[in-house]
Amino acid sequence: MADDREESLEKRRAQLEAKLATKRVEVGKEEAIEASAEASRKGYAEAMKLSSEFISAIVVGAVLGYVLDRFVGTAPWGLIVLLLLGFCAGVLNVLRTAGKVAKPDPAKG
């Protein structure tokens, strides 16, 4: 009778181990899917940040150029020059954020 119980317990333990192993594999797959989704979300957020910084630099340059032209009367040269400066500033910001250009050293400034 004790042998039957031990065999029954051993059989149940083996079944539970098999179920646990399959659950662990399923959880591992779910974690891998979640990790790839998280990386995708981070990439999308970074792209949105870079594009908004670039566009805002151009818009600020254009607005400042337009305001300068209205007050000084140099139309369209202020708009053209400050629009180009805004574009250059936007490109520089994107390159700095992406790590392609070194950030300015505050000790040298």
Biopython code that builds the backbone (N, CA, C, O; Angstrom):
import numpy as np
from Bio.PDB.StructureBuilder import StructureBuilder

atoms = [
    (1, "MET", "N", (0.816, -1.177, 0.000)),
    (1, "MET", "CA", (0.000, 0.000, 0.000)),
    (1, "MET", "C", (0.873, 1.260, 0.000)),
    (1, "MET", "O", (0.560, 2.231, -0.689)),
    (2, "ALA", "N", (1.945, 1.246, 0.756)),
    (2, "ALA", "CA", (2.842, 2.401, 0.783)),
    (2, "ALA", "C", (3.523, 2.570, -0.574)),
    (2, "ALA", "O", (3.771, 3.689, -1.022)),
    (3, "ASP", "N", (3.820, 1.440, -1.222)),
    (3, "ASP", "CA", (4.438, 1.521, -2.548)),
    (3, "ASP", "C", (3.488, 2.140, -3.560)),
    (3, "ASP", "O", (3.906, 2.920, -4.416)),
    (4, "ASP", "N", (2.199, 1.789, -3.462)),
    (4, "ASP", "CA", (1.212, 2.360, -4.392)),
    (4, "ASP", "C", (1.113, 3.871, -4.210)),
    (4, "ASP", "O", (1.026, 4.620, -5.183)),
    (5, "ARG", "N", (1.126, 4.304, -2.965)),
    (5, "ARG", "CA", (1.049, 5.740, -2.699)),
    (5, "ARG", "C", (2.299, 6.466, -3.217)),
    (5, "ARG", "O", (2.209, 7.537, -3.818)),
    (6, "GLU", "N", (3.446, 5.866, -2.974)),
    (6, "GLU", "CA", (4.693, 6.476, -3.438)),
    (6, "GLU", "C", (4.737, 6.541, -4.953)),
    (6, "GLU", "O", (5.166, 7.544, -5.524)),
    (7, "GLU", "N", (4.291, 5.469, -5.609)),
    (7, "GLU", "CA", (4.257, 5.470, -7.073)),
    (7, "GLU", "C", (3.268, 6.517, -7.590)),
    (7, "GLU", "O", (3.544, 7.216, -8.565)),
    (8, "SER", "N", (2.130, 6.614, -6.933)),
    (8, "SER", "CA", (1.120, 7.594, -7.320)),
    (8, "SER", "C", (1.661, 9.015, -7.131)),
    (8, "SER", "O", (1.494, 9.870, -8.001)),
    (9, "LEU", "N", (2.301, 9.257, -6.004)),
    (9, "LEU", "CA", (2.886, 10.572, -5.749)),
    (9, "LEU", "C", (4.001, 10.875, -6.748)),
    (9, "LEU", "O", (4.111, 11.999, -7.236)),
    (10, "GLU", "N", (4.815, 9.888, -7.046)),
    (10, "GLU", "CA", (5.907, 10.070, -8.000)),
    (10, "GLU", "C", (5.358, 10.374, -9.399)),
    (10, "GLU", "O", (5.894, 11.213, -10.124)),
    (11, "LYS", "N", (4.279, 9.673, -9.760)),
    (11, "LYS", "CA", (3.666, 9.908, -11.061)),
    (11, "LYS", "C", (3.078, 11.328, -11.132)),
    (11, "LYS", "O", (3.247, 12.020, -12.136)),
    (12, "ARG", "N", (2.392, 11.755, -10.072)),
    (12, "ARG", "CA", (1.816, 13.106, -10.031)),
    (12, "ARG", "C", (2.916, 14.167, -10.058)),
    (12, "ARG", "O", (2.776, 15.205, -10.704)),
    (13, "ARG", "N", (4.021, 13.890, -9.343)),
    (13, "ARG", "CA", (5.132, 14.826, -9.339)),
    (13, "ARG", "C", (5.727, 14.968, -10.739)),
    (13, "ARG", "O", (6.057, 16.077, -11.160)),
    (14, "ALA", "N", (5.865, 13.884, -11.445)),
    (14, "ALA", "CA", (6.393, 13.915, -12.809)),
    (14, "ALA", "C", (5.456, 14.682, -13.735)),
    (14, "ALA", "O", (5.912, 15.439, -14.593)),
    (15, "GLN", "N", (4.143, 14.490, -13.566)),
    (15, "GLN", "CA", (3.174, 15.224, -14.378)),
    (15, "GLN", "C", (3.249, 16.729, -14.091)),
    (15, "GLN", "O", (3.211, 17.548, -15.010)),
    (16, "LEU", "N", (3.355, 17.079, -12.812)),
    (16, "LEU", "CA", (3.450, 18.491, -12.443)),
    (16, "LEU", "C", (4.731, 19.123, -12.980)),
    (16, "LEU", "O", (4.724, 20.276, -13.411)),
    (17, "GLU", "N", (5.826, 18.370, -12.954)),
    (17, "GLU", "CA", (7.079, 18.887, -13.511)),
    (17, "GLU", "C", (6.953, 19.135, -15.007)),
    (17, "GLU", "O", (7.472, 20.125, -15.523)),
    (18, "ALA", "N", (6.268, 18.241, -15.695)),
    (18, "ALA", "CA", (6.073, 18.416, -17.140)),
    (18, "ALA", "C", (5.214, 19.650, -17.413)),
    (18, "ALA", "O", (5.511, 20.422, -18.325)),
    (19, "LYS", "N", (4.150, 19.839, -16.628)),
    (19, "LYS", "CA", (3.297, 21.017, -16.797)),
    (19, "LYS", "C", (4.078, 22.301, -16.496)),
    (19, "LYS", "O", (3.940, 23.300, -17.202)),
    (20, "LEU", "N", (4.897, 22.261, -15.443)),
    (20, "LEU", "CA", (5.712, 23.422, -15.097)),
    (20, "LEU", "C", (6.696, 23.760, -16.209)),
    (20, "LEU", "O", (6.911, 24.930, -16.524)),
    (21, "ALA", "N", (7.284, 22.745, -16.794)),
    (21, "ALA", "CA", (8.252, 22.977, -17.872)),
    (21, "ALA", "C", (7.565, 23.640, -19.065)),
    (21, "ALA", "O", (8.119, 24.565, -19.660)),
    (22, "THR", "N", (6.364, 23.176, -19.419)),
    (22, "THR", "CA", (5.659, 23.790, -20.542)),
    (22, "THR", "C", (5.248, 25.224, -20.213)),
    (22, "THR", "O", (5.313, 26.102, -21.072)),
    (23, "LYS", "N", (4.824, 25.462, -18.967)),
    (23, "LYS", "CA", (4.463, 26.830, -18.559)),
    (23, "LYS", "C", (5.682, 27.749, -18.602)),
    (23, "LYS", "O", (5.572, 28.902, -19.020)),
    (24, "ARG", "N", (6.828, 27.255, -18.180)),
    (24, "ARG", "CA", (8.045, 28.068, -18.211)),
    (24, "ARG", "C", (8.412, 28.449, -19.647)),
    (24, "ARG", "O", (8.832, 29.577, -19.905)),
    (25, "VAL", "N", (8.253, 27.519, -20.563)),
    (25, "VAL", "CA", (8.540, 27.804, -21.963)),
    (25, "VAL", "C", (7.562, 28.851, -22.498)),
    (25, "VAL", "O", (7.963, 29.768, -23.214)),
    (26, "GLU", "N", (6.279, 28.716, -22.149)),
    (26, "GLU", "CA", (5.272, 29.685, -22.590)),
    (26, "GLU", "C", (5.564, 31.071, -22.021)),
    (26, "GLU", "O", (5.463, 32.067, -22.738)),
    (27, "VAL", "N", (5.924, 31.145, -20.748)),
    (27, "VAL", "CA", (6.236, 32.420, -20.106)),
    (27, "VAL", "C", (7.488, 33.029, -20.739)),
    (27, "VAL", "O", (7.555, 34.242, -20.940)),
    (28, "GLY", "N", (8.467, 32.200, -21.050)),
    (28, "GLY", "CA", (9.681, 32.688, -21.706)),
    (28, "GLY", "C", (9.375, 33.295, -23.067)),
    (28, "GLY", "O", (9.948, 34.321, -23.435)),
    (29, "LYS", "N", (8.473, 32.665, -23.815)),
    (29, "LYS", "CA", (8.088, 33.199, -25.125)),
    (29, "LYS", "C", (7.351, 34.528, -24.959)),
    (29, "LYS", "O", (7.590, 35.474, -25.710)),
    (30, "GLU", "N", (6.454, 34.595, -23.972)),
    (30, "GLU", "CA", (5.714, 35.837, -23.725)),
    (30, "GLU", "C", (6.662, 36.959, -23.314)),
    (30, "GLU", "O", (6.492, 38.100, -23.743)),
    (31, "GLU", "N", (7.650, 36.647, -22.493)),
    (31, "GLU", "CA", (8.623, 37.664, -22.076)),
    (31, "GLU", "C", (9.454, 38.149, -23.261)),
    (31, "GLU", "O", (9.770, 39.336, -23.349)),
    (32, "ALA", "N", (9.811, 37.248, -24.170)),
    (32, "ALA", "CA", (10.576, 37.647, -25.351)),
    (32, "ALA", "C", (9.740, 38.556, -26.247)),
    (32, "ALA", "O", (10.251, 39.534, -26.794)),
    (33, "ILE", "N", (8.463, 38.234, -26.396)),
    (33, "ILE", "CA", (7.577, 39.072, -27.207)),
    (33, "ILE", "C", (7.427, 40.444, -26.561)),
    (33, "ILE", "O", (7.474, 41.463, -27.250)),
    (34, "GLU", "N", (7.249, 40.476, -25.252)),
    (34, "GLU", "CA", (7.109, 41.749, -24.535)),
    (34, "GLU", "C", (8.393, 42.578, -24.629)),
    (34, "GLU", "O", (8.330, 43.801, -24.762)),
    (35, "ALA", "N", (9.545, 41.927, -24.561)),
    (35, "ALA", "CA", (10.817, 42.647, -24.665)),
    (35, "ALA", "C", (10.978, 43.262, -26.054)),
    (35, "ALA", "O", (11.448, 44.393, -26.174)),
    (36, "SER", "N", (10.598, 42.541, -27.094)),
    (36, "SER", "CA", (10.711, 43.097, -28.441)),
    (36, "SER", "C", (9.712, 44.231, -28.640)),
    (36, "SER", "O", (10.017, 45.203, -29.330)),
    (37, "ALA", "N", (8.531, 44.124, -28.053)),
    (37, "ALA", "CA", (7.548, 45.209, -28.149)),
    (37, "ALA", "C", (8.048, 46.442, -27.412)),
    (37, "ALA", "O", (7.853, 47.565, -27.878)),
    (38, "GLU", "N", (8.688, 46.243, -26.273)),
    (38, "GLU", "CA", (9.238, 47.365, -25.505)),
    (38, "GLU", "C", (10.349, 48.065, -26.285)),
    (38, "GLU", "O", (10.428, 49.294, -26.288)),
    (39, "ALA", "N", (11.193, 47.299, -26.934)),
    (39, "ALA", "CA", (12.254, 47.893, -27.758)),
    (39, "ALA", "C", (11.663, 48.669, -28.924)),
    (39, "ALA", "O", (12.178, 49.722, -29.297)),
    (40, "SER", "N", (10.595, 48.157, -29.494)),
    (40, "SER", "CA", (9.933, 48.853, -30.596)),
    (40, "SER", "C", (9.333, 50.171, -30.119)),
    (40, "SER", "O", (9.432, 51.186, -30.809)),
    (41, "ARG", "N", (8.706, 50.160, -28.934)),
    (41, "ARG", "CA", (8.130, 51.390, -28.386)),
    (41, "ARG", "C", (9.205, 52.416, -28.083)),
    (41, "ARG", "O", (9.013, 53.608, -28.322)),
    (42, "LYS", "N", (10.334, 51.965, -27.558)),
    (42, "LYS", "CA", (11.429, 52.895, -27.264)),
    (42, "LYS", "C", (11.975, 53.512, -28.549)),
    (42, "LYS", "O", (12.278, 54.705, -28.583)),
    (43, "GLY", "N", (12.102, 52.718, -29.595)),
    (43, "GLY", "CA", (12.574, 53.234, -30.873)),
    (43, "GLY", "C", (11.607, 54.245, -31.461)),
    (43, "GLY", "O", (12.025, 55.264, -32.013)),
    (44, "TYR", "N", (10.320, 53.966, -31.345)),
    (44, "TYR", "CA", (9.313, 54.894, -31.848)),
    (44, "TYR", "C", (9.356, 56.200, -31.067)),
    (44, "TYR", "O", (9.254, 57.275, -31.658)),
    (45, "ALA", "N", (9.505, 56.122, -29.756)),
    (45, "ALA", "CA", (9.579, 57.331, -28.931)),
    (45, "ALA", "C", (10.811, 58.156, -29.280)),
    (45, "ALA", "O", (10.744, 59.384, -29.338)),
    (46, "GLU", "N", (11.917, 57.493, -29.508)),
    (46, "GLU", "CA", (13.147, 58.206, -29.883)),
    (46, "GLU", "C", (12.984, 58.887, -31.244)),
    (46, "GLU", "O", (13.433, 60.018, -31.430)),
    (47, "ALA", "N", (12.353, 58.211, -32.179)),
    (47, "ALA", "CA", (12.129, 58.801, -33.500)),
    (47, "ALA", "C", (11.209, 60.016, -33.412)),
    (47, "ALA", "O", (11.443, 61.023, -34.082)),
    (48, "MET", "N", (10.180, 59.927, -32.602)),
    (48, "MET", "CA", (9.276, 61.067, -32.434)),
    (48, "MET", "C", (10.002, 62.244, -31.791)),
    (48, "MET", "O", (9.781, 63.394, -32.168)),
    (49, "LYS", "N", (10.863, 61.956, -30.825)),
    (49, "LYS", "CA", (11.617, 63.025, -30.157)),
    (49, "LYS", "C", (12.557, 63.714, -31.154)),
    (49, "LYS", "O", (12.612, 64.942, -31.212)),
    (50, "LEU", "N", (13.283, 62.931, -31.923)),
    (50, "LEU", "CA", (14.218, 63.505, -32.892)),
    (50, "LEU", "C", (13.498, 64.320, -33.961)),
    (50, "LEU", "O", (13.945, 65.411, -34.316)),
    (51, "SER", "N", (12.400, 63.805, -34.467)),
    (51, "SER", "CA", (11.690, 64.537, -35.517)),
    (51, "SER", "C", (11.059, 65.816, -34.974)),
    (51, "SER", "O", (11.045, 66.837, -35.662)),
    (52, "SER", "N", (10.541, 65.772, -33.756)),
    (52, "SER", "CA", (9.941, 66.989, -33.202)),
    (52, "SER", "C", (11.009, 68.044, -32.919)),
    (52, "SER", "O", (10.761, 69.233, -33.115)),
    (53, "GLU", "N", (12.192, 67.630, -32.461)),
    (53, "GLU", "CA", (13.273, 68.588, -32.242)),
    (53, "GLU", "C", (13.709, 69.227, -33.567)),
    (53, "GLU", "O", (13.957, 70.432, -33.630)),
    (54, "PHE", "N", (13.797, 68.429, -34.594)),
    (54, "PHE", "CA", (14.217, 68.932, -35.900)),
    (54, "PHE", "C", (13.202, 69.930, -36.459)),
    (54, "PHE", "O", (13.567, 71.022, -36.893)),
    (55, "ILE", "N", (11.944, 69.547, -36.443)),
    (55, "ILE", "CA", (10.896, 70.413, -36.985)),
    (55, "ILE", "C", (10.760, 71.691, -36.163)),
    (55, "ILE", "O", (10.562, 72.769, -36.723)),
    (56, "SER", "N", (10.863, 71.581, -34.846)),
    (56, "SER", "CA", (10.719, 72.781, -34.015)),
    (56, "SER", "C", (11.865, 73.766, -34.256)),
    (56, "SER", "O", (11.643, 74.977, -34.229)),
    (57, "ALA", "N", (13.062, 73.283, -34.487)),
    (57, "ALA", "CA", (14.184, 74.184, -34.775)),
    (57, "ALA", "C", (13.937, 74.944, -36.078)),
    (57, "ALA", "O", (14.227, 76.138, -36.162)),
    (58, "ILE", "N", (13.410, 74.272, -37.081)),
    (58, "ILE", "CA", (13.111, 74.931, -38.353)),
    (58, "ILE", "C", (12.003, 75.960, -38.178)),
    (58, "ILE", "O", (12.100, 77.074, -38.693)),
    (59, "VAL", "N", (10.952, 75.592, -37.454)),
    (59, "VAL", "CA", (9.827, 76.509, -37.254)),
    (59, "VAL", "C", (10.265, 77.745, -36.470)),
    (59, "VAL", "O", (9.878, 78.863, -36.809)),
    (60, "VAL", "N", (11.068, 77.550, -35.425)),
    (60, "VAL", "CA", (11.544, 78.691, -34.640)),
    (60, "VAL", "C", (12.394, 79.614, -35.507)),
    (60, "VAL", "O", (12.261, 80.835, -35.419)),
    (61, "GLY", "N", (13.254, 79.058, -36.331)),
    (61, "GLY", "CA", (14.062, 79.872, -37.231)),
    (61, "GLY", "C", (13.206, 80.655, -38.209)),
    (61, "GLY", "O", (13.471, 81.831, -38.461)),
    (62, "ALA", "N", (12.186, 80.021, -38.761)),
    (62, "ALA", "CA", (11.312, 80.699, -39.716)),
    (62, "ALA", "C", (10.515, 81.817, -39.042)),
    (62, "ALA", "O", (10.366, 82.899, -39.609)),
    (63, "VAL", "N", (10.008, 81.562, -37.847)),
    (63, "VAL", "CA", (9.225, 82.576, -37.138)),
    (63, "VAL", "C", (10.104, 83.765, -36.768)),
    (63, "VAL", "O", (9.707, 84.916, -36.948)),
    (64, "LEU", "N", (11.284, 83.488, -36.257)),
    (64, "LEU", "CA", (12.189, 84.589, -35.910)),
    (64, "LEU", "C", (12.580, 85.393, -37.150)),
    (64, "LEU", "O", (12.670, 86.619, -37.084)),
    (65, "GLY", "N", (12.813, 84.725, -38.271)),
    (65, "GLY", "CA", (13.133, 85.416, -39.509)),
    (65, "GLY", "C", (11.989, 86.280, -39.992)),
    (65, "GLY", "O", (12.201, 87.401, -40.455)),
    (66, "TYR", "N", (10.778, 85.764, -39.886)),
    (66, "TYR", "CA", (9.601, 86.529, -40.294)),
    (66, "TYR", "C", (9.421, 87.774, -39.416)),
    (66, "TYR", "O", (9.152, 88.865, -39.917)),
    (67, "VAL", "N", (9.574, 87.592, -38.099)),
    (67, "VAL", "CA", (9.446, 88.721, -37.175)),
    (67, "VAL", "C", (10.536, 89.759, -37.447)),
    (67, "VAL", "O", (10.267, 90.960, -37.438)),
    (68, "LEU", "N", (11.748, 89.304, -37.685)),
    (68, "LEU", "CA", (12.838, 90.219, -37.990)),
    (68, "LEU", "C", (12.542, 91.007, -39.266)),
    (68, "LEU", "O", (12.766, 92.216, -39.323)),
    (69, "ASP", "N", (12.042, 90.320, -40.278)),
    (69, "ASP", "CA", (11.704, 90.995, -41.531)),
    (69, "ASP", "C", (10.597, 92.031, -41.338)),
    (69, "ASP", "O", (10.641, 93.103, -41.941)),
    (70, "ARG", "N", (9.626, 91.723, -40.519)),
    (70, "ARG", "CA", (8.517, 92.655, -40.303)),
    (70, "ARG", "C", (8.990, 93.932, -39.605)),
    (70, "ARG", "O", (8.553, 95.030, -39.948)),
    (71, "PHE", "N", (9.891, 93.780, -38.615)),
    (71, "PHE", "CA", (10.339, 94.947, -37.852)),
    (71, "PHE", "C", (11.442, 95.736, -38.569)),
    (71, "PHE", "O", (11.447, 96.966, -38.524)),
    (72, "VAL", "N", (12.351, 95.056, -39.210)),
    (72, "VAL", "CA", (13.490, 95.718, -39.825)),
    (72, "VAL", "C", (13.210, 96.075, -41.282)),
    (72, "VAL", "O", (13.774, 97.036, -41.805)),
    (73, "GLY", "N", (12.346, 95.311, -41.934)),
    (73, "GLY", "CA", (12.017, 95.588, -43.328)),
    (73, "GLY", "C", (13.015, 95.011, -44.308)),
    (73, "GLY", "O", (13.252, 95.597, -45.365)),
    (74, "THR", "N", (13.604, 93.876, -43.979)),
    (74, "THR", "CA", (14.597, 93.257, -44.856)),
    (74, "THR", "C", (14.040, 92.055, -45.607)),
    (74, "THR", "O", (14.790, 91.153, -45.980)),
    (75, "ALA", "N", (12.739, 92.040, -45.827)),
    (75, "ALA", "CA", (12.097, 90.870, -46.436)),
    (75, "ALA", "C", (12.751, 90.555, -47.775)),
    (75, "ALA", "O", (13.061, 91.484, -48.521)),
    (76, "PRO", "N", (12.964, 89.350, -48.097)),
    (76, "PRO", "CA", (12.820, 88.072, -47.422)),
    (76, "PRO", "C", (14.117, 87.545, -46.820)),
    (76, "PRO", "O", (14.202, 86.368, -46.470)),
    (77, "TRP", "N", (15.137, 88.409, -46.693)),
    (77, "TRP", "CA", (16.464, 87.923, -46.309)),
    (77, "TRP", "C", (16.531, 87.419, -44.872)),
    (77, "TRP", "O", (17.201, 86.420, -44.615)),
    (78, "GLY", "N", (15.880, 88.055, -43.958)),
    (78, "GLY", "CA", (15.885, 87.575, -42.573)),
    (78, "GLY", "C", (15.255, 86.206, -42.456)),
    (78, "GLY", "O", (15.757, 85.337, -41.743)),
    (79, "LEU", "N", (14.138, 86.015, -43.167)),
    (79, "LEU", "CA", (13.465, 84.720, -43.156)),
    (79, "LEU", "C", (14.354, 83.639, -43.753)),
    (79, "LEU", "O", (14.458, 82.542, -43.205)),
    (80, "ILE", "N", (14.988, 83.946, -44.865)),
    (80, "ILE", "CA", (15.836, 82.944, -45.533)),
    (80, "ILE", "C", (17.018, 82.573, -44.647)),
    (80, "ILE", "O", (17.303, 81.390, -44.456)),
    (81, "VAL", "N", (17.704, 83.569, -44.108)),
    (81, "VAL", "CA", (18.903, 83.301, -43.308)),
    (81, "VAL", "C", (18.548, 82.548, -42.029)),
    (81, "VAL", "O", (19.197, 81.556, -41.696)),
    (82, "LEU", "N", (17.528, 83.008, -41.312)),
    (82, "LEU", "CA", (17.185, 82.345, -40.044)),
    (82, "LEU", "C", (16.528, 80.986, -40.268)),
    (82, "LEU", "O", (16.639, 80.103, -39.417)),
    (83, "LEU", "N", (15.854, 80.806, -41.387)),
    (83, "LEU", "CA", (15.325, 79.483, -41.716)),
    (83, "LEU", "C", (16.469, 78.495, -41.938)),
    (83, "LEU", "O", (16.420, 77.361, -41.463)),
    (84, "LEU", "N", (17.496, 78.932, -42.660)),
    (84, "LEU", "CA", (18.660, 78.061, -42.878)),
    (84, "LEU", "C", (19.399, 77.790, -41.561)),
    (84, "LEU", "O", (19.856, 76.673, -41.319)),
    (85, "LEU", "N", (19.511, 78.817, -40.716)),
    (85, "LEU", "CA", (20.140, 78.600, -39.405)),
    (85, "LEU", "C", (19.324, 77.632, -38.548)),
    (85, "LEU", "O", (19.889, 76.802, -37.837)),
    (86, "GLY", "N", (18.006, 77.738, -38.615)),
    (86, "GLY", "CA", (17.142, 76.795, -37.899)),
    (86, "GLY", "C", (17.311, 75.379, -38.402)),
    (86, "GLY", "O", (17.335, 74.428, -37.621)),
    (87, "PHE", "N", (17.429, 75.247, -39.711)),
    (87, "PHE", "CA", (17.660, 73.923, -40.298)),
    (87, "PHE", "C", (18.984, 73.340, -39.808)),
    (87, "PHE", "O", (19.057, 72.171, -39.427)),
    (88, "CYS", "N", (20.031, 74.171, -39.822)),
    (88, "CYS", "CA", (21.345, 73.703, -39.357)),
    (88, "CYS", "C", (21.302, 73.333, -37.876)),
    (88, "CYS", "O", (21.887, 72.330, -37.468)),
    (89, "ALA", "N", (20.617, 74.132, -37.083)),
    (89, "ALA", "CA", (20.498, 73.833, -35.650)),
    (89, "ALA", "C", (19.731, 72.532, -35.434)),
    (89, "ALA", "O", (20.080, 71.743, -34.556)),
    (90, "GLY", "N", (18.690, 72.306, -36.228)),
    (90, "GLY", "CA", (17.924, 71.059, -36.114)),
    (90, "GLY", "C", (18.758, 69.839, -36.466)),
    (90, "GLY", "O", (18.704, 68.820, -35.777)),
    (91, "VAL", "N", (19.528, 69.948, -37.542)),
    (91, "VAL", "CA", (20.395, 68.832, -37.933)),
    (91, "VAL", "C", (21.441, 68.573, -36.853)),
    (91, "VAL", "O", (21.716, 67.421, -36.516)),
    (92, "LEU", "N", (22.019, 69.630, -36.315)),
    (92, "LEU", "CA", (23.029, 69.468, -35.267)),
    (92, "LEU", "C", (22.427, 68.821, -34.018)),
    (92, "LEU", "O", (23.058, 67.955, -33.411)),
    (93, "ASN", "N", (21.228, 69.224, -33.630)),
    (93, "ASN", "CA", (20.566, 68.623, -32.471)),
    (93, "ASN", "C", (20.299, 67.137, -32.693)),
    (93, "ASN", "O", (20.505, 66.323, -31.793)),
    (94, "VAL", "N", (19.847, 66.792, -33.877)),
    (94, "VAL", "CA", (19.574, 65.382, -34.181)),
    (94, "VAL", "C", (20.866, 64.571, -34.141)),
    (94, "VAL", "O", (20.894, 63.471, -33.589)),
    (95, "LEU", "N", (21.927, 65.107, -34.720)),
    (95, "LEU", "CA", (23.204, 64.386, -34.713)),
    (95, "LEU", "C", (23.759, 64.256, -33.294)),
    (95, "LEU", "O", (24.330, 63.221, -32.952)),
    (96, "ARG", "N", (23.601, 65.277, -32.474)),
    (96, "ARG", "CA", (24.062, 65.176, -31.085)),
    (96, "ARG", "C", (23.274, 64.134, -30.309)),
    (96, "ARG", "O", (23.846, 63.338, -29.564)),
    (97, "THR", "N", (21.969, 64.142, -30.485)),
    (97, "THR", "CA", (21.135, 63.182, -29.770)),
    (97, "THR", "C", (21.424, 61.758, -30.232)),
    (97, "THR", "O", (21.412, 60.828, -29.427)),
    (98, "ALA", "N", (21.682, 61.588, -31.518)),
    (98, "ALA", "CA", (21.974, 60.255, -32.058)),
    (98, "ALA", "C", (23.381, 59.792, -31.695)),
    (98, "ALA", "O", (23.718, 58.622, -31.874)),
    (99, "GLY", "N", (24.203, 60.711, -31.183)),
    (99, "GLY", "CA", (25.561, 60.333, -30.779)),
    (99, "GLY", "C", (26.575, 60.388, -31.897)),
    (99, "GLY", "O", (27.677, 59.858, -31.753)),
    (100, "LYS", "N", (26.237, 61.008, -32.997)),
    (100, "LYS", "CA", (27.167, 61.084, -34.127)),
    (100, "LYS", "C", (28.124, 62.272, -34.011)),
    (100, "LYS", "O", (29.185, 62.279, -34.634)),
    (101, "VAL", "N", (27.753, 63.262, -33.223)),
    (101, "VAL", "CA", (28.591, 64.457, -33.012)),
    (101, "VAL", "C", (28.750, 64.620, -31.514)),
    (101, "VAL", "O", (27.800, 64.430, -30.754)),
    (102, "ALA", "N", (29.958, 64.971, -31.094)),
    (102, "ALA", "CA", (30.218, 65.149, -29.661)),
    (102, "ALA", "C", (29.477, 66.367, -29.136)),
    (102, "ALA", "O", (29.333, 67.369, -29.835)),
    (103, "LYS", "N", (29.012, 66.273, -27.907)),
    (103, "LYS", "CA", (28.347, 67.398, -27.265)),
    (103, "LYS", "C", (29.407, 68.439, -26.931)),
    (103, "LYS", "O", (30.565, 68.086, -26.709)),
    (104, "PRO", "N", (29.035, 69.713, -26.890)),
    (104, "PRO", "CA", (30.019, 70.759, -26.578)),
    (104, "PRO", "C", (30.531, 70.614, -25.142)),
    (104, "PRO", "O", (29.787, 70.246, -24.233)),
    (105, "ASP", "N", (31.822, 70.913, -24.965)),
    (105, "ASP", "CA", (32.444, 70.802, -23.652)),
    (105, "ASP", "C", (32.217, 72.102, -22.875)),
    (105, "ASP", "O", (32.696, 73.154, -23.299)),
    (106, "PRO", "N", (31.490, 72.055, -21.736)),
    (106, "PRO", "CA", (31.215, 73.286, -21.007)),
    (106, "PRO", "C", (32.462, 73.895, -20.381)),
    (106, "PRO", "O", (32.469, 75.091, -20.093)),
    (107, "ALA", "N", (33.510, 73.119, -20.162)),
    (107, "ALA", "CA", (34.727, 73.635, -19.553)),
    (107, "ALA", "C", (35.478, 74.561, -20.521)),
    (107, "ALA", "O", (36.170, 75.484, -20.091)),
    (108, "LYS", "N", (35.336, 74.309, -21.828)),
    (108, "LYS", "CA", (36.032, 75.128, -22.826)),
    (108, "LYS", "C", (35.288, 76.418, -23.116)),
    (108, "LYS", "O", (35.888, 77.379, -23.596)),
    (109, "GLY", "N", (33.997, 76.458, -22.835)),
    (109, "GLY", "CA", (33.180, 77.611, -23.171)),
    (109, "GLY", "C", (33.380, 78.731, -22.247)),
    (109, "GLY", "O", (32.755, 79.780, -22.403)),
]
sb = StructureBuilder()
sb.init_structure("model")
sb.init_model(0)
sb.init_chain("A")
sb.init_seg("    ")
for serial, (resi, resn, name, xyz) in enumerate(atoms, 1):
    if name == "N":
        sb.init_residue(resn, " ", resi, " ")
    sb.init_atom(name, np.array(xyz, "f"), 0.0, 1.0, " ", f" {name:<3s}", serial, name[0])
structure = sb.get_structure()
